[in-house]
Amino acid sequence: MRLLVLGGTGFVGGATVTEAVRRGWSVTVFNRGLHGSVPPGVHRLRGDRTSPDGLAALAGGEWDLVVDTWDGAPRAAREAARVLVDAVGHYVYVSSGSVYTDPAAPGLSEDSPVVDADPGAVDGDYPQLKSGAERAVREVFGDRALVARAGLILGPGEDIGRLPWWLRRVERGGDVLAPGPVDLPVQYVDVRDLARWMLDAGARRLGGTFNAIGRPGQTTMGELLDACVAATGADARLRWTDPATILAAGVQAWSDLPIWLPTGHPYRGLLERDVTRALAAGLTCRPVTETVDDTWRWLREVGTVPSRAGRPLHSSIGLDPAREAAVLAG
């Protein structure tokens, strides 16, 4: 198989390239060449899809499959699709559950309403950008397009820092503010499982839209944080705390305490999506202990969370130690 990855050096793109190389595929990446590296044997084309003639390096190429992780202007996604429509057999676009309209009620399926977006737009917020790019790719490729609406993506290489923050916090030891309830379901996908499924589905020329994330309740906050304690071997004590107590102290779900979205939160439904279609199409997910163990091993090797394709780190991720101590003391 001849694979083209638009991007290819970030979190999802990098995992996709690694998986394709493992399979022995011929892999080409297209990006600005300013961020990250690629494995030996991968052909790298340089260009800036937001610039005039920025896609020129793609001219004359032919590929069986393209995977596109773009999260910028929908117009750029449309232009890339138009350039590649006769050069690529199948198009996989990595989208997001953020495209669904508010409120994000549990049970969201691929047919649930999404935010209105223009496939020719040059700006917008994240949901509009992703929704517009979805429309742009479908507009050009039709049934030859697969839209993978991912969600919470974890695993080695994570460039947001959610699971790495928990691992570093547990590593420090002591009393850890653990947001309850302990059996709160967490829906996520390991980046390697996402990459494997997208390549499998793309090779089969599978079209349509899929909630590409693990099943609801795949793990729980308790299982996730227990796995962090086990992986780090730290002398940490998880202090399970009622959500009302945490929220009353002004602690923000998802940002201050990553991954945690308590019942009743406006976006809780993003961690309780219907994945019947993706599971039927072959998506399988590894145990949470494997994701946590491998992320911890990777984090110790690299030392710090990498930047997101040259963007600043998410400094807002994670709770300040003094605020955590105050909640625990209260």
Buried (B, 14 or more C-beta within 10 A) or exposed (E): BBBBBBBBBBBBBBBBBBBBBEBEBBBBBBBBBEBBEBEEEBEBBEBBBBEEEBBEBBEEBEBBBBBBBBBBBBBBBBBBBBBBEEBBBBBBBBBBBBBBBEEBBBEBEBEBEBBEBBBBBEEBEEBBBBBBBBBBBBBBBEEBBBBBBBBBBBBBBBBBBBBBBBBBBBBEBBEBBBBBBBEBBBBBBBBBBBBBBBBBBBBEEBBEBBBBBBBBEBBBBBBBBBBBBBBBEBEBEBBBBEBEBBBEBEBEBBBBBBBBBBEEBEBBBBBBBBBEBBBEBEBEBBEBBBBBBBBBEBBEEEEEBBBBBEEEBBEEBBBEEEBBBBBBEE
